[in-house]
Every structure is written in structure tokens, then in C-alpha cells.
């Protein structure tokens, strides 16, 4: 733990809150309140924020607007794109204002900002007049910080509290009504299973994407979304609602969605000519991981081999839930290290691994604890042996998955996505799931 973190542990919450607010105010003053010269779109929710931001970017750029973007994986200033390797979605107020100022100088009209609950609570977004507020969904995450789901939801609601011009809300989410309670000049809802303003029907998964029919204002249109999974249909609906709410024609919105490009680290296929499929995904919450499994499982003709872990300094209650999902959906499971920060990596792995056998009812056999990870743990499900491994070194875990893979199998590596660093203690150590896979898969080229 850093000296800064240790000092904060001894300070009262009210003093820390004042500190965050003062820093945000000072950052705005230093950079001249740049957000006032931009039309700012804020996207909040547990999952889908980054992809939704990318889709909104594509829709607006297709319509001819110059756009800036601040997300978990990148910062975009007009035509210039740089990676976000800070492992922080809503960055510090000074960096945030600096990026917004660069957007103004570059002539951007719109700024799309990925907004986190913690960023809102710590006033990092103070001084930004959001014209558009988007809510994707609310699922299990960040309970280490907020304590419970009610506090978590209320933190996200702060984005909607200052009467934005347009609010866009996922009507299918159980807490949608809480966000609909805030006033705005215009509100658009979206969903698959509700009487929303924008509705997707006839969702059909195909190789390389998803087809669906968009219903809006009594009209319908077929969309060929080049992104896989029903969860990406939700992201596309959110982006479509933003475009329509800002006055774009439905034809221009559809053109933008169909021109979307894969988002790095989101269901990203790594192909080096190997005879099996290898995929990297950022899924690090139970709901996101479940959606990835549900998207992949019907398409897997062989075995699904899942490599996963959990982050340190984060919500511990979700760790066994992640393991249980792996046990439920994957044929082979490898539990490994992710971003331990200052926690014991082995203890984190144990908490994730504890959930693996819960994913399927045991019909026989006993779970064997093996600390070395060389011999797989084993239990039986309906007479079938279910195998899983504990491999602390993440590179070795990914290598083991590739070694076990056979033609028609799928190797799925989740938790880090496009990240290029691993948080160990107070340091960010270079590590990329994508790069590791690209190097390892060279030897399996056919």
C-alpha cells in the first residue's frame, strides 16, 4: 500500500471528500472549464460502457462530427488515438480537464466520457455540464467501495441529477425506474424485452456479428451489427438512442452502427493460424462473464477452456461468483492471477477457485486441494470428470490452456482485455493477455 493510501486510511471521510472537490474545482480553473465549449456525453453503468462509447463515436463521426473520447482503454482527440494504461476509467480531474482542453483545441464538437460511480463520488467530473447521460445497466461490482447495491446505484444516479438535455436509459434493467425519475428535456429508453422507445427484435447471432431488427417510432429497420452477442445489441441500442436523441436520422445512425469496428479486448479473437479459437475479453464482473459464456457456449463445437482470476483491492464478494460461473459454463477451468495490487495473489486465487465446484452439482468424487497446480482438481458431474487447475503465473496459465486446446476448442482469457499492465503492489508491471497469446499461438500455427 502506498504512503498516500496509508495516510487516507487515517483521515475522516468528510475531509477526503473536501480534498477531492477542491482538486476538481482547481483543475477546472487551471484549464479554463473546457467542457463548457463541448457537447459532453456521459456513459455510466456496470458493463458495456466502453463499447457503447465506441459505438456512439462511430455514429457521430459517420454523421460528420469531430469527436473526442475518454474510456477505460483509450483517449481519442479527433483523429489522434492514445492508449489508457493507467488502469483507471474516470481519470484524475487534472488529466480529465487536460484531455477535454485538448479536444477543444483540436476542434472537437462532442466529448464522450466513460463515467464511473467512484469518479462521481470523488467529484472527478465536477464542472462538466453533461448534455447527454446514458445508463447501460447495474450489476454486482464495486461493493468494496459502496457497501451495497443501493449506494452503488445512487452514486451512478449523480450523472442524471443536473438535468441533462437528453437521458438514455436501459428499460430492461431492474433499476431503470430510479434513473427515469430524473428530469431531462428528452428521455429515450431502449431494450429487448420492454415497451421501450427503441426496441430490438429478431436478434440473430451469426459468424462475426449479430443481426437484429430495430423498432423505433412505428418504423423498423434491419441492422447488421459487426459485434457478437446480445449484450452488444444493448450497447448498439444505447448508441442509436443517443444519435436519434441528438437529431440524427435513423438512416445515418444505422450506417454508423454497421460501420462499427471491434473494440480491443472485448470478445477479441486472437488468430495466429492455430487450429482452435482464442479470445480475450475484459469481463471481470459476474454479469459480464455470464454474458460472454452465454454468447460463446452455443458456438463451441469442442471444449470451452476458461482462464480467469480476480482483481485485488476490489469487491471480494464477486470472486467465488466468477469461479462458479466458470464451473457452470466451461469444460476446463484454469484459475490464475490477475491484478493483485497489495493483496496476496494466492488468497485471491483461492477465493475464485472456491466457487468453481459450486457451478455444477457434484455427483461423486471428492474435491482435492492441490497447492502446486500441476495436478488438476477433479470432481464428477453426471459421471463426467470435470477438471480445473490452479496456476498462479498468468502467462503459464494461458500457455497451459493453449497446450490443452484441440481443434474446435475455444480458449477464453478474461479479466484484463486490452490492458497492457498488471497491478502488483503499487507498481504497474507490463503484461498483455493479447501479446502473450499472440506469442504463444505462433507455435500452434497450421
N, C-alpha and C positions, 0 to 999 in steps of 0.2 A: 504494500500500500504506500502511495506517495505521501510526502510530508504534507502536501496540500490537502489530501484526503483525510489524513490523521487530524489536522487542525480543524477541519469541518465537523468531525465527529464530536468535538467539544463545544461547538458553537450552537446557540439556540436557533431554532428554525426561522424565527422572525428576523433574526439578524442576517441569516443566509439569504432569505427572500429579499431583503432590502439591498443586499450586495448585488444580487442578480439584476434587480430592477435598475439600480444606478448604473451598472455596466451597460445595460441595453440602452438607456437614455443617452449615456455618454457616446456610445457607438453611433447612434443616430445623429448626434450633434457633430461629431467628427466628420462623418461622411455626408452631411447635409440632407438627411432624410430622403435618400434616393428613391424609396418605394413610392413616394408621392408623385413621382414622374413616370410611374409604370402602372399597368393594369396587372395586379397580382392575383394569382390563382393559388389557393392553398388546398392541398390534398391530405386528409388525415384518415386514420383507420388503422387497424392492426395489420392487415395483409393487403397486398395489391397496390400500395401507394406508388412505388417506383414505376411499375408497369403502366399504371394509369397516367402518371406524369409524362412518360414517354409517348403514350398514345395521344394525350392532349397536345403535346408538342407537334406530333405528326399532323394532326388535324389542323392546327393553326398555321403551321408552315405550308401545308398544301393550299391553304386559303390565301397565302401570300404575306403573312405576318412574320416579322422578325422576333424571335423568341429566345428568352433566357430560361435556364432550368437549374434547380439545386435539388439533388436527390442523394440517396444513400450511396449510389455507385458513381455519380458523375456531376460535374458542373458545366453547364453549357452557356456560353456568352455569344449569342448569334451563331456564327459558323465555327467558333472555337470550342473544342471539347477537351476537358481535362478530367482525370480520374479523381475520385474522392477516396483517398486511402487513410482517412482519419478514423474510420470505424465510428462515425458519428453522422446521423442523418440530418437533424437540425443543428447546424454548426453554431459556434460561439457568436454572440452578437457582433463583434468586430469583424469577423470573417464574413458573416452573413451580409452586413451592410457594405463591406468592401466589394463583394460579388455583385450586389444589387447596383452599386455605383458603376461598376464596370459595364453592366447591362445598359445603363442609361447612356454612358459614353459611347457604347457600340451602336446605339440607336434602336435598341430593343423596345418593342411596344408592350409585350407581355413578359411577365416573370412567373414561372411555375415553381412553386416551393413545396417540397415534401415536408409535412408538419407532424411532429411527434408530440405525444402527450407530455413528456418530460420537458421538451422545448417550450411548450406553452406554460407549464407550471413554473419554469425558471425564467420566464419573461424574455426569452431569446428573440421572440418575434414582436416585441413591443415596438410601436411606431410604424408598423406596416398596415396600411389600410387595405385589407383583403376585399377585392371586388367580387371574388368567387370563392365559396367554401364547399369542398367536396368531402363526403363521408362514404368510405368504402365498406367497412364492416367493423364489428367489435368482437374479438375472441380473446381467449386466455393468453395474457402476456403482461409483463411489467408489474406483476403483483408485488414484487420485492420493493418497488418504489411507491406504488399507490395503495397497497394494503388489501384492496378488494375491488371488485368489478365496478361497483358504483362510483368510487373515487376515480377509477380509470376512465369511465365514461364521461364523468363531469369534467375531467381535465380536457378531453377532446372537444367537449361542447364549447370551450372557450373560443375556439375558432369561429363559432357561429354567433357569438354573443354581441358583436358590434355591428349588426345589421348589414351584412354584405349585400351587394346588388343582386347576386344570384347564389342560391344554395342548391346543391345537387346531392341527393340522398338515396342510399340503397334501401328501397322499401321492403325488401325481403329480410333485412336484418331485424332480429327481435327487439332491438332498442331504437328502431327508426323513429318512433313517435317522440322520443326525447329530443331528437335533432329537429324534427318537424315543428316542435314547439317554439322555435326561434323565428322571429320575423325577418323577412327579406323582401326586396322589391319583386322578386320572382323565385319560385321554388319548382324544381323539376325532380321527379322521383324516377327510379329505374328498378327493374327486377325481372325475374323469370317466372315467379310464382305469385305475383300480386297484380292488383289493378293499378299499376304504376303508369306514369306518363310515357315512359319508354319501356317497351317490353320485348324480350327476345323469345321467339318461339321456334320450334323445329330445329333445335340445336343438334348438329350432326358432326361428330368427330371424324376427321379424315387425316391421312398422312400429311404432315406439315402444317396443319391448321384446323380451324373449326368453321363450319358454315352455320348460319342462323338467319332467321327472318326477323327484321326489326319492324315493330309496330309503333307508330307514333302519329297522333293527331288524325286518326282514321285512315292513315296510309300505311303501306307496308313495302319493304324493300329487302332483297336478299343481299347478305353480306358474306364475303369470303375472307374471314379473318386469318391472317397467316401466323396465328399463335395457337398453341394447343390448349385444350381444357376448358371446361365450363367456367372455371374461375376467371379465365381471361375474357370470356363473354361479358361477365360482370364489369371487368375493367374497361372493356370497349364501350359498354353502355354508359358508364360514367363519363368517359371522354366524349361520347356522342352528345350526351346531355349538356356538357359544358359548351360544345360547339354550337348546338342549337340555341341554348340559352343566351349565347353571345351574338346571335343573329345570323349565323352561317346557314346556308341552305343545306337540306338533308343530303343533296347530291354531293356537295363539297365535303361534308362530314364523312359520308360513306367512302369517298375517294381517299380521304386521309387514312381511315381505318384499314382499308385494303392495301394501302402502301406501307403499313407498319412493318418495322424490322424487328427481329428477335432481340430481346433485351438481354444483355450479357449476364450470365449467371442465373437466369430464370428459365428453367427447363431447357437448358442449353445442351445440345448434342455435341460431344467431342468425337470427331471422326478422324482417325488416322489410318483408315483402311482395315481395322480389326474386324473379326467375324462376329462380334457381338456389339450391342449398343451401350454407349457410356454417356451418362447425363449428369450435369452439375446443376444443382438448384439451391436457392437461398433459404428454402423452407426451414424455419427454426422455431415455429410455433406449432402446437398440436393441430390446429385447424389447417394451417398451410400445408403441413406434412401430409395430413389425411387427404387433402385435395390432390396433391401430387400423386400419392399412391392410387387414389381412385381414378385418376386420369390415365396412369400408366398400366395398371394391372390388367385391364381388358385387352391391351395391345401386346402383352408379353407372351410370346409363344414358348419360351423356355422358362428359366427361373429368374426371379427378381432378387438381385443381390443388393442389399441396402447397407451403406456406410454412413453412420451418423454419430453425433455426440451432442453436447450442450455447452452453452457459454457460462463462464464463471461470472460472479458479481451480478447475476440476473436471477429471475424468478425460479427458485428451486422446485416449486410445486409442479412445474410442467415437465421436469426431467423424466420421471417414470412414465408420464403420459406419452412422451415421444418414444420411449422404449416399447411401450405396449402397442403403439401403432405399428412399429416395425415388426413386432412379433405377430401382429394380426395380418399384415399385408405382404410382407416379404418372405421369400423362401429361405434365404440365407441372410443373416444379420451380423454385421461387424460393428461393435461399439468402440469408439475411439475418442481421442482428444479433439477439442475444437478451439476455443479461446478461453483458457483457464483464468486469465488475469492473475490475481494473487491467491486463488483457491488451489487446493490440492487436486491436480488433474485426475489422479486415481479415484478420489472420492466422487468427483463429478461423474466419471465413467460408471462407477458402481451404482449411482442413483439412477442413471439412464438404464443401465443393464437390469436393474431390479424390476423394471416394468416389462422387459421383453417376454418372459414366460406368461405374463398376465394377458398378453394379446390373444392367446389361444388356450382353450381348456386342456389341461394335461390329462391324458387317458392312461398314462402308465409311465414308469421310469421315474427317476429322481434327478433333480437339478444338481449338477456337480459344480462346485465352486473351484475355479482354476485361476489363480492369480497371474500366471505366466502368459496365458492367451495362446499357447502353442497347440493345446488340445481343445477342440471345441466343446462348449457346453451342449448338453443334449437332453431333450425330453421327447415324449411321444405324443402325437396328436392323431387320433383315429388310426393308430397303428403306424403312422408315418413318422420317421425321425425328423425332428426339426433341429437344425444346427445354428449355433451362433458363437461368435468369437469376441474376445476382449483383447484388442490390440491398441495399446496406448499411443504408439507413434502413428500419427495420421498418414504419413507417406507410406509406411509399411502396411497400414490398414487398406489403403487404396490399392497398393500393389497386390495384397492378398486377394482382394475382390477380383482384380483382373486375372490373377492366376487361376482362380476357381471358375471363371466365366467360360462358357462354352457357346458355340453358335446358337443364335436365337435367344440367348440370355440378355438381361439388361442390368448393368451396373449403375446404381444411383448413389451419388455422393451429395449429401445435403448439409445445410447449415451455414456455409460460407459464401456460396455463389461466386460472384466475380471478385470477391475480396482478394487482395494481394499481400495481406499481412495477417499474422496471428498474434493476438494479445497474450503475452506471457509476462506476468508480473506487471511492471509499469512500462514495459517496452513493447514495441510493435516489430515483430520478427518477420522478415519476408517469407511468405508462404502463399501459394496459389493452388487451389484444387485443380483449376483448369490447366495450369502449366504442368503440374505433377502428372495428370492424366495424359496430356499430350506427349510427354516424355516416355511414360511407361508404355503407352499404346504403340509406340514405334516398333517394339519387338513382336507385336502380335499382328502386324500388317500382313495381309494376304494378297 
